[in-house]
Amino acid sequence: MNIDFAAVLVVLTIVTGVVWLLDILMLAPRRVRGAAALGGGGEASRVAAKLPWYVDLSKSFFPVILAVLVLRSFIVEPFRIPSESMLPTLLKGDFILVNKFAYGLRLPVFNTKLLGNGQPTRGDVVVFRYPREPAVAYIKRVVGLPGDRLEYRGKRLFINGQPAPLTSLPDNPAEPGYQQFDEQLGTANHRIQVLADSRWSLIGLWPGLQPHRDSDGTVAWAYQVPERHYFVMGDNRDNSSDSRVWGPMPEENLIGRAFFIWMNLDCITFNGQCRRIGNNIN
C-alpha cells in the first residue's frame, strides 16, 4: 500500500494546530479557573493546571510538522531512486534532492499551482506523480515538450525532425549487453544506455504511439506531444516504464526538478559509490 506522505503531513498539521488553538482559546482558561478555584499551590491545583497529554503532544509537534510540511512542499524534497530505469545517470539507491519551486509553487495534496510560471526544459530530470497511480512518485527525463513531434528509429530519438545528437561511448563492463552514448537534449548532455540486441518487444508499449518494427528490426514509433503534457523517458532506454508505456505526463503531475545526489545506499552499507555524493544531476 502506498501512503501519500504529503496528505499525512497536512492532516497532522491541521489536527495538532487545531488542538493547540483550542487550548489557547478554551482549555487553558478553563484550567486556570479550575486551579484558582482550588486555591494555593497544593497538589490538587497543580493537577488542575497540568496540560492534557494530547495538548502537550500537539504543542510539541505542531511547529516541527509545520516546518517539515513547508520545507517539503515548497522548497526541497528528498527522494530515493527505487529502480535502474535512470542508469547510467542515477543508480538504484541514490538519494537525491528535488527542487520544488523550479516549476512553480503548488498546494500539497491538491497540487494547485500558486506562484511561478516555470516550465520544464528539454533534458530536465523531473520527479512527478505517476499518472496511473498518483500516490507513487516517478523520476524520468523530459525528452518532449508540449507540441513537439517525436520519432524513435534505430534506437535514436528525433525531435521535430532533427536527431538528438549521440556520441558512442566504450562499453561498460558493469553493464554487459548494453551500449552507452552521450546524448544532447537542449543544453543537457547526459549518458544513456540501450540494449545491444535490437529485438526489443513491442508488447507493453502504449498503443497511442502506434509502435511497429522498422526495416532494421528495431522498434519505431512517432508521436506529437499534446499541450500541457510532457513526454518522459528513462536514460536506461530499454529498461524503463515511461511515456512509451503509459503515455504523456500531464503538467499538473509535476513535483519538481532533480538536481543533487546527497547520499547513496551502497555508501551507507560500505559497498562503495561514496564518490557519487555531492554530484549534480544533469
C-alpha positions as CSV (number, residue, x, y, z in Angstrom):
1,M,0.0,0.0,0.0
2,N,1.3,3.4,-1.0
3,I,0.9,6.2,1.5
4,D,0.6,9.8,0.4
5,F,3.1,11.4,2.8
6,A,2.1,14.9,1.9
7,A,-1.5,14.2,2.8
8,V,-0.4,12.7,6.1
9,L,1.6,15.8,6.9
10,V,-1.3,18.1,6.1
11,V,-3.7,16.1,8.3
12,L,-1.2,16.0,11.2
13,T,-0.6,19.8,10.8
14,I,-4.3,20.5,10.9
15,V,-5.0,18.3,13.9
16,T,-2.2,19.5,16.1
17,G,-2.8,23.1,15.1
18,V,-6.5,22.9,15.9
19,V,-5.8,21.3,19.3
20,W,-3.2,24.0,20.1
21,L,-5.6,26.8,19.1
22,L,-8.4,25.1,21.0
23,D,-6.2,25.0,24.1
24,I,-5.4,28.7,23.8
25,L,-9.0,29.8,23.3
26,M,-10.8,27.4,25.6
27,L,-8.9,24.7,27.5
28,A,-6.1,26.9,29.0
29,P,-8.5,29.5,30.5
30,R,-10.6,26.6,31.9
31,R,-7.5,25.1,33.6
32,V,-6.6,28.5,35.1
33,R,-10.1,28.9,36.5
34,G,-10.0,25.4,37.9
35,A,-6.6,25.9,39.6
36,A,-7.8,29.2,41.0
37,A,-10.9,27.6,42.4
38,L,-8.8,25.0,44.2
39,G,-6.6,27.8,45.6
40,G,-2.9,27.9,46.6
41,G,-0.1,25.8,45.3
42,G,-1.5,22.4,46.5
43,E,-1.3,19.2,44.7
44,A,-4.9,19.5,43.5
45,S,-4.3,22.9,41.9
46,R,-1.2,21.6,40.2
47,V,-3.1,18.7,38.8
48,A,-5.8,21.0,37.6
49,A,-3.3,23.2,35.8
50,K,-1.4,20.4,34.2
51,L,-1.6,20.1,30.4
52,P,-3.6,17.2,29.0
53,W,-1.4,14.7,27.1
54,Y,-2.9,15.5,23.7
55,V,-2.4,19.2,24.2
56,D,1.2,18.7,25.3
57,L,1.9,16.5,22.2
58,S,0.2,19.0,19.9
59,K,2.2,21.9,21.2
60,S,5.5,19.9,20.9
61,F,4.9,18.5,17.4
62,F,2.9,21.3,15.6
63,P,5.9,23.6,14.9
64,V,8.0,20.6,13.7
65,I,5.4,19.1,11.5
66,L,4.5,22.6,10.0
67,A,8.2,23.3,9.3
68,V,8.6,19.9,7.6
69,L,5.4,20.4,5.6
70,V,6.5,23.9,4.3
71,L,10.1,22.7,3.5
72,R,8.9,19.5,1.7
73,S,6.0,21.2,-0.1
74,F,7.6,24.4,-1.3
75,I,11.4,24.3,-1.1
76,V,13.1,20.9,-1.5
77,E,12.1,17.2,-1.1
78,P,14.3,14.2,-0.7
79,F,13.7,11.2,-3.0
80,R,15.3,7.8,-3.3
81,I,15.9,6.2,-6.6
82,P,13.9,2.9,-6.5
83,S,14.9,1.3,-9.8
84,E,17.5,1.1,-12.6
85,S,15.4,3.0,-15.1
86,M,17.7,6.1,-15.0
87,L,21.0,4.2,-15.4
88,P,23.7,5.3,-16.0
89,T,22.8,8.8,-14.8
90,L,21.3,7.7,-11.5
91,L,21.8,4.4,-9.6
92,K,19.3,2.4,-7.7
93,G,19.8,3.5,-4.1
94,D,20.8,7.1,-4.9
95,F,19.3,9.6,-2.5
96,I,18.5,12.9,-4.3
97,L,17.1,16.3,-3.7
98,V,14.2,17.7,-5.7
99,N,13.7,21.5,-6.3
100,K,10.0,22.0,-5.5
101,F,9.8,25.6,-6.8
102,A,11.5,25.1,-10.2
103,Y,8.2,24.8,-11.9
104,G,6.1,26.9,-9.6
105,L,4.8,26.5,-6.0
106,R,1.9,24.1,-5.6
107,L,-0.5,23.4,-2.8
108,P,0.3,20.0,-1.2
109,V,-2.3,17.2,-1.9
110,F,-4.4,19.4,-4.2
111,N,-1.3,20.2,-6.4
112,T,-2.9,23.5,-7.4
113,K,-0.2,26.0,-8.7
114,L,0.0,29.1,-6.5
115,L,3.0,31.0,-7.8
116,G,5.5,30.9,-10.7
117,N,5.4,30.1,-14.3
118,G,8.5,27.9,-14.6
119,Q,8.2,25.0,-17.0
120,P,10.5,22.0,-17.7
121,T,13.0,22.3,-20.4
122,R,14.0,19.5,-22.7
123,G,16.6,17.3,-20.9
124,D,15.4,18.1,-17.3
125,V,15.3,15.2,-14.9
126,V,11.9,15.5,-13.2
127,V,10.1,13.9,-10.4
128,F,6.3,13.6,-10.9
129,R,3.2,11.7,-9.8
130,Y,2.7,8.5,-11.8
131,P,-0.3,9.1,-14.0
132,R,-1.8,5.7,-13.3
133,E,-1.2,5.9,-9.5
134,P,-0.7,9.5,-8.4
135,A,0.4,8.5,-4.9
136,V,3.6,7.0,-6.4
137,A,6.4,9.3,-7.4
138,Y,8.4,8.5,-10.6
139,I,11.6,10.1,-12.0
140,K,12.4,10.3,-15.7
141,R,14.0,12.7,-18.2
142,V,11.9,15.1,-20.2
143,V,12.5,14.4,-23.9
144,G,9.4,16.0,-25.4
145,L,7.8,19.4,-24.7
146,P,4.2,20.3,-25.5
147,G,3.7,20.4,-29.3
148,D,6.9,18.5,-30.0
149,R,6.8,15.9,-32.8
150,L,8.8,12.9,-31.6
151,E,10.1,9.9,-33.6
152,Y,12.1,6.9,-32.5
153,R,14.0,5.0,-35.1
154,G,17.1,2.8,-34.9
155,K,17.1,3.4,-31.1
156,R,17.6,7.1,-31.8
157,L,15.3,9.9,-30.8
158,F,14.2,12.5,-33.4
159,I,12.7,15.8,-32.2
160,N,10.8,17.9,-34.7
161,G,12.6,16.2,-37.5
162,Q,16.1,16.6,-36.0
163,P,18.0,13.7,-34.5
164,A,19.2,14.1,-30.9
165,P,23.0,14.3,-31.1
166,L,24.6,11.0,-30.0
167,T,28.2,10.1,-29.3
168,S,29.1,6.5,-28.9
169,L,31.0,5.5,-25.7
170,P,33.1,2.5,-24.8
171,D,31.2,-0.5,-23.4
172,N,30.8,-0.5,-19.6
173,P,31.9,-3.9,-18.2
174,A,29.5,-3.4,-15.3
175,E,26.6,-3.4,-17.8
176,P,27.2,-6.2,-20.2
177,G,24.8,-6.4,-23.2
178,Y,24.3,-2.6,-23.3
179,Q,25.7,0.2,-25.5
180,Q,26.3,3.6,-24.0
181,F,26.0,7.0,-25.6
182,D,26.3,10.7,-24.8
183,E,23.0,12.3,-25.8
184,Q,22.4,16.0,-26.1
185,L,18.8,17.3,-25.4
186,G,18.7,21.1,-25.4
187,T,21.5,22.2,-23.1
188,A,21.6,18.9,-21.2
189,N,24.4,16.5,-22.0
190,H,23.9,13.1,-20.4
191,R,24.6,9.4,-20.8
192,I,22.0,6.9,-22.0
193,Q,22.3,3.1,-22.5
194,V,20.4,0.8,-24.9
195,L,20.3,-2.9,-25.3
196,A,22.9,-4.1,-27.8
197,D,20.3,-6.6,-29.1
198,S,17.9,-4.7,-31.3
199,R,15.0,-7.1,-30.9
200,W,13.1,-5.2,-28.2
201,S,9.5,-6.4,-27.7
202,L,6.5,-4.4,-28.9
203,I,4.4,-5.9,-26.1
204,G,3.5,-3.4,-23.4
205,L,4.1,-0.2,-25.4
206,W,1.4,2.4,-25.3
207,P,-1.0,2.0,-28.2
208,G,-1.1,5.8,-28.8
209,L,2.5,5.5,-30.2
210,Q,1.3,3.0,-32.9
211,P,4.6,1.1,-32.4
212,H,6.0,-1.1,-35.2
213,R,9.2,-2.7,-36.3
214,D,11.4,-0.7,-38.6
215,S,13.2,-2.2,-41.6
216,D,16.2,-2.9,-39.4
217,G,14.1,-4.8,-36.9
218,T,14.2,-2.2,-34.2
219,V,11.1,-0.7,-32.6
220,A,9.9,2.5,-34.1
221,W,7.1,5.0,-33.3
222,A,6.1,8.6,-33.9
223,Y,4.0,10.9,-31.6
224,Q,3.1,14.5,-31.2
225,V,3.0,15.7,-27.5
226,P,-0.3,17.4,-26.6
227,E,-0.5,20.7,-24.9
228,R,0.1,20.8,-21.1
229,H,1.8,17.4,-21.3
230,Y,5.4,16.1,-21.5
231,F,7.0,13.0,-22.9
232,V,9.4,11.5,-20.5
233,M,11.8,8.6,-20.8
234,G,14.4,6.8,-18.6
235,D,18.1,7.0,-19.5
236,N,18.1,3.2,-19.4
237,R,16.1,3.3,-22.6
238,D,15.3,-0.4,-23.0
239,N,14.5,-0.9,-19.3
240,S,12.2,1.8,-18.2
241,S,8.5,2.2,-17.7
242,D,7.9,5.7,-19.1
243,S,5.7,7.6,-21.6
244,R,6.3,4.8,-24.1
245,V,4.3,2.5,-21.8
246,W,1.6,4.8,-20.2
247,G,1.5,7.9,-22.4
248,P,2.4,11.5,-21.9
249,M,2.8,13.0,-18.4
250,P,0.3,15.8,-17.5
251,E,1.8,19.1,-16.4
252,E,-0.2,19.1,-13.2
253,N,1.6,15.9,-12.1
254,L,5.0,17.6,-11.9
255,I,6.6,17.6,-8.4
256,G,10.0,19.2,-9.2
257,R,13.4,19.0,-10.8
258,A,16.0,16.6,-9.5
259,F,19.3,18.4,-9.0
260,F,21.6,16.9,-6.4
261,I,22.8,13.5,-5.1
262,W,23.2,13.7,-1.3
263,M,23.7,10.0,-0.4
264,N,23.8,6.5,-1.8
265,L,22.6,3.3,-0.2
266,D,25.7,1.4,-1.1
267,C,27.9,4.0,0.6
268,I,25.8,3.7,3.8
269,T,26.3,-0.1,3.7
270,F,30.1,0.2,2.9
271,N,29.7,-1.2,-0.6
272,G,31.2,1.7,-2.5
273,Q,29.6,4.5,-4.6
274,C,30.5,7.2,-2.0
275,R,32.1,9.3,-4.7
276,R,28.6,10.0,-6.1
277,I,27.7,12.0,-3.0
278,G,27.7,15.7,-3.9
279,N,27.2,15.3,-7.7
280,N,24.8,17.5,-9.6
281,I,22.2,15.8,-11.8
282,N,22.4,16.6,-15.5
